[in-house]
């Protein structure tokens, strides 16, 4: 599916098979608004749709998608803050109880970060991926002689941990976590093996969920 015509045809199928059949559900979403319990920070990679991967219905997830599923640290320098604004809305307005940073294998943003394949002077991507530069540095130290596959996988997972730490720099997230009102999760979708891994603080590893 890659043309506007095909997308419109897809909408018509959705309207016929999903909207009509689940009309009561959509009427409730309109009448009562959205009340998701989970917020997912996911990558904008076209292969990793969190609603599809997690088999969720409309209204189940509040989703934020950006390059490499990164969370920037809290700061206010007068720039635009799409991810931070969405986090604020999800936490302070919707009252989500869980934030999941959902990374994945074969991430193009992480590839660019590790390989330095983006012109820093002419690319928005390079500046954005700088958020995860500490992940790159750690991988370069700990996996110096490892294969490209091992390095990329390690960096994809380490970047998730960077985002989890950055979430805590927002006072309205940190306070809710400390009060037990909000839980943070780091998940990794292995698109090659069809596995979902979660970070276990006890083992300091990503374990199968």
VMD Tcl script that draws the C-alpha trace (Angstrom):
set ca {
  {0.00 0.00 0.00}
  {1.90 3.05 -1.20}
  {-0.40 5.43 -3.09}
  {-3.11 7.86 -1.94}
  {-5.68 5.89 -3.93}
  {-4.80 2.69 -2.10}
  {-4.95 4.51 1.24}
  {-8.43 5.82 0.44}
  {-9.54 2.33 -0.52}
  {-8.12 1.14 2.78}
  {-10.17 3.75 4.63}
  {-13.31 2.53 2.91}
  {-12.58 -1.03 4.05}
  {-11.97 0.28 7.58}
  {-15.26 2.16 7.52}
  {-17.14 -0.91 6.31}
  {-15.53 -3.62 8.41}
  {-14.33 -1.83 11.56}
  {-16.10 1.48 12.05}
  {-19.54 0.05 11.25}
  {-19.05 -3.12 13.31}
  {-17.53 -1.26 16.26}
  {-19.74 1.79 16.01}
  {-20.69 1.68 19.70}
  {-17.00 1.78 20.62}
  {-16.34 4.80 18.43}
  {-19.45 6.56 19.74}
  {-18.13 6.06 23.28}
  {-14.73 7.45 22.27}
  {-16.44 10.54 20.86}
  {-18.82 10.99 23.79}
  {-16.47 10.25 26.67}
  {-13.12 11.13 25.11}
  {-9.92 9.13 25.33}
  {-8.86 7.48 28.57}
  {-5.75 5.43 27.70}
  {-3.84 3.94 30.59}
  {-0.57 3.58 28.65}
  {1.57 6.05 26.74}
  {4.00 4.59 24.20}
  {7.03 6.40 22.81}
  {7.69 4.55 19.57}
  {9.80 4.93 16.46}
  {8.29 6.38 13.29}
  {9.69 3.39 11.36}
  {6.86 2.22 9.09}
  {7.39 -1.41 10.15}
  {6.81 -0.81 13.85}
  {3.24 0.32 14.49}
  {2.73 -0.04 18.27}
  {-1.04 -0.49 17.99}
  {-0.47 -3.35 15.56}
  {2.48 -4.92 17.39}
  {0.62 -4.81 20.72}
  {-2.78 -5.66 19.19}
  {-4.60 -2.66 20.66}
  {-7.94 -1.10 19.81}
  {-8.56 2.62 19.20}
  {-8.37 4.48 22.49}
  {-6.08 1.95 24.20}
  {-2.77 3.74 23.64}
  {-1.57 7.33 23.62}
  {1.25 7.11 21.09}
  {4.18 9.44 20.47}
  {6.30 8.54 17.45}
  {9.62 10.07 16.44}
  {12.96 9.03 14.97}
  {14.45 6.23 17.13}
  {11.78 6.52 19.87}
  {13.84 9.06 21.81}
  {12.82 11.17 24.79}
  {14.77 14.44 25.08}
  {15.71 15.75 28.52}
  {13.51 18.44 30.05}
  {14.64 21.87 28.92}
  {13.06 25.10 27.78}
  {15.23 26.96 25.32}
  {12.44 28.46 23.27}
  {12.52 25.71 20.66}
  {9.69 23.47 19.51}
  {9.09 20.48 21.76}
  {6.67 18.06 20.09}
  {7.68 15.00 22.09}
  {7.82 16.86 25.41}
  {4.44 18.51 24.78}
  {2.84 15.15 23.98}
  {4.37 13.64 27.14}
  {2.98 16.50 29.19}
  {-0.50 16.03 27.74}
  {-0.44 12.27 28.26}
  {0.77 12.49 31.85}
  {-0.84 15.67 33.17}
  {-4.07 15.78 31.18}
  {-4.86 12.14 30.43}
  {-3.30 10.72 33.60}
  {-1.69 7.68 32.00}
  {-0.37 5.12 34.47}
  {2.37 3.64 32.32}
  {4.97 5.06 29.92}
  {6.58 2.53 27.59}
  {9.63 3.40 25.53}
  {9.34 0.93 22.66}
  {12.56 0.47 20.72}
  {13.16 -2.01 17.93}
  {15.75 -3.89 15.90}
  {17.08 -2.48 12.62}
  {16.50 1.13 13.68}
  {17.66 3.54 10.99}
  {18.21 6.36 13.45}
  {20.52 4.26 15.58}
  {22.35 3.15 12.44}
  {22.95 6.80 11.54}
  {24.15 7.52 15.08}
  {26.64 4.67 15.13}
  {27.94 5.00 11.59}
  {28.04 8.79 11.48}
  {26.30 8.66 8.11}
  {24.43 11.97 8.47}
  {25.85 15.41 7.74}
  {25.63 17.22 11.07}
  {25.61 20.63 9.41}
  {22.69 19.92 7.08}
  {20.51 17.38 8.85}
  {17.84 17.55 11.50}
  {18.44 13.84 12.17}
  {21.99 14.30 13.41}
  {20.98 16.88 15.99}
  {18.05 14.78 17.16}
  {20.11 11.61 17.44}
  {22.55 13.51 19.63}
  {20.07 12.80 22.44}
  {21.37 9.22 22.43}
  {25.05 9.99 22.02}
  {25.84 8.66 25.49}
  {24.43 5.30 24.33}
  {26.76 5.36 21.33}
  {29.75 6.17 23.54}
  {28.99 3.31 25.92}
  {28.61 0.83 23.06}
  {31.89 1.98 21.52}
  {33.62 1.39 24.89}
  {32.05 -1.95 25.71}
  {31.73 -3.50 22.26}
  {34.81 -2.20 20.48}
  {35.57 -5.41 18.59}
  {32.02 -6.69 18.26}
  {30.20 -7.23 14.98}
  {28.05 -4.51 13.48}
  {24.92 -6.48 14.38}
  {25.91 -6.74 18.05}
  {26.85 -3.07 18.25}
  {23.61 -1.92 16.65}
  {21.45 -4.10 18.88}
  {23.33 -2.95 21.99}
  {22.93 0.70 21.00}
  {19.23 0.30 20.22}
  {18.70 -1.08 23.69}
  {21.00 1.37 25.44}
  {19.17 4.28 23.80}
  {15.95 3.05 25.41}
  {17.65 3.35 28.80}
  {18.79 6.88 27.98}
  {15.18 7.82 27.24}
  {13.99 6.25 30.48}
  {16.48 8.40 32.40}
  {15.44 11.48 30.43}
  {11.80 10.89 31.36}
  {12.76 11.40 35.00}
  {14.10 14.89 34.25}
  {10.48 16.06 33.87}
  {9.31 16.96 37.39}
  {5.69 15.92 36.73}
  {6.89 12.49 35.65}
  {9.48 12.04 38.40}
  {7.00 13.01 41.13}
  {4.35 10.58 39.88}
  {6.91 7.77 39.68}
  {8.06 8.47 43.25}
  {4.45 8.41 44.47}
  {3.68 5.13 42.72}
  {1.20 6.76 40.34}
  {3.22 6.15 37.19}
  {5.48 3.30 36.02}
  {8.19 3.50 33.35}
  {9.01 0.58 31.06}
  {11.69 -0.07 28.47}
  {10.62 -2.54 25.76}
  {12.44 -3.77 22.68}
  {10.68 -5.30 19.67}
  {12.93 -7.72 17.82}
  {11.43 -7.43 14.36}
  {13.75 -10.17 13.07}
  {12.78 -12.82 15.62}
  {9.27 -11.68 16.44}
  {10.08 -11.23 20.14}
  {9.24 -8.56 22.69}
  {11.86 -7.92 25.37}
  {11.58 -5.80 28.49}
  {14.34 -4.22 30.55}
  {14.75 -5.93 33.92}
  {16.44 -3.62 36.44}
  {17.37 -6.59 38.60}
  {19.38 -8.35 35.89}
  {20.17 -5.14 33.98}
  {19.25 -6.96 30.81}
  {16.41 -7.05 28.30}
  {14.47 -10.22 29.00}
  {11.63 -11.88 27.02}
  {8.21 -10.69 28.16}
}
mol new
graphics top color blue
foreach p $ca { graphics top sphere $p radius 0.5 }
foreach p [lrange $ca 0 end-1] q [lrange $ca 1 end] { graphics top cylinder $p $q radius 0.2 }
display resetview
